[in-house]
């Protein structure tokens, strides 16, 4: 069942109601405001993630370094040493790093081709 609370703009809340109530947790008039605020605060804390032990520093200067990072991340996840959310973040950032390496390599090639073309024009 959906929450029956109607917002100021006339739209229904549309969240699922809690057991034995017509309201969701945050609109239930039987739950004190302080308890709701505390739940919101704790909810935000639960979503944040900090590693208990920092991961070792790794150099990330080449695409090979990025491959080593991915392999290390996979190993740590499989061993249960690394939280999935952290692994997902590392995977996302590694993908961006590899794309940056690729763009840099392409820029170097374009610069080289432009120099060769310019040299041939001046000869």
C-alpha positions in Angstrom: 0.0 0.0 0.0 1.2 3.6 -0.7 1.4 6.4 1.8 -1.7 8.5 1.8 0.1 11.7 2.7 -0.7 14.6 0.4 2.1 17.2 -0.2 1.7 20.9 -0.2 1.5 20.9 -4.0 -1.4 18.4 -3.9 0.6 15.5 -5.1 0.5 12.2 -3.1 3.7 11.0 -1.4 3.7 7.7 -3.3 6.2 6.0 -1.0 5.3 2.5 0.5 3.5 2.7 3.8 4.9 0.9 6.8 3.2 -2.1 8.5 0.0 -1.3 10.3 -0.1 2.3 9.0 -1.5 4.2 6.1 1.7 6.4 6.0 5.3 5.9 5.1 7.9 6.2 7.9 8.5 9.9 7.4 4.8 10.9 7.2 3.5 8.7 10.0 2.1 11.1 12.7 2.7 8.5 15.4 6.5 8.6 15.0 8.1 11.6 16.8 9.9 14.2 14.6 13.1 13.7 16.6 13.1 9.9 15.8 12.7 10.7 12.1 15.5 13.2 12.1 17.8 10.7 13.9 16.9 8.0 11.3 17.8 10.4 8.5 21.1 11.2 10.1 21.9 7.6 10.7 20.8 6.7 7.2 23.3 9.2 5.7 26.0 7.7 7.8 25.2 4.2 6.7 25.5 5.2 3.1 29.0 6.7 3.5 31.9 4.4 3.3 35.4 4.7 4.7 38.0 1.9 4.4 39.1 0.7 7.8 42.6 0.1 6.4 43.8 2.3 3.5 44.8 0.4 0.4 48.5 0.5 -0.5 49.6 3.3 -2.7 50.1 2.4 -6.4 51.6 4.3 -9.2 49.2 5.0 -12.0 51.4 6.4 -14.8 50.8 3.9 -17.6 48.0 1.7 -19.0 49.9 -1.3 -17.6 49.6 0.2 -14.1 45.9 0.6 -14.5 45.6 -3.1 -15.5 47.6 -4.1 -12.4 45.1 -2.0 -10.3 42.1 -3.7 -11.8 43.7 -7.2 -11.2 44.5 -6.2 -7.6 40.9 -4.9 -7.1 39.4 -8.1 -8.4 41.7 -10.2 -6.2 40.7 -8.2 -3.1 37.0 -8.4 -3.8 37.2 -12.1 -4.4 39.1 -12.5 -1.1 36.5 -10.5 0.7 39.0 -7.8 1.6 37.4 -5.0 -0.4 33.9 -3.6 -0.3 32.0 -3.9 -3.6 31.2 -0.1 -3.6 34.8 0.7 -3.3 35.7 -1.8 -6.1 33.0 -0.2 -8.3 34.5 3.2 -7.7 38.0 2.0 -8.5 36.7 0.3 -11.7 34.9 3.5 -12.8 37.9 5.7 -12.1 40.3 3.2 -13.8 38.1 3.3 -16.9 38.4 7.1 -16.9 42.2 6.9 -16.4 42.5 4.4 -19.3 40.4 6.7 -21.6 42.7 9.6 -20.6 45.8 7.6 -21.5 44.1 6.7 -24.9 43.3 10.4 -25.6 46.8 11.4 -24.7 48.3 8.8 -27.0 46.0 9.9 -29.8 47.0 13.6 -29.2 50.7 12.6 -29.4 50.0 10.8 -32.8 48.1 13.8 -34.2 50.9 16.2 -33.1 53.5 13.9 -34.8 51.4 13.8 -38.0 50.9 17.5 -38.0 54.7 18.1 -37.7 55.4 15.7 -40.6 52.9 17.4 -42.8 54.2 20.8 -41.9 57.8 19.7 -42.6 56.8 18.3 -46.0 55.0 21.6 -46.9 58.1 23.7 -46.1 60.4 21.5 -48.2 
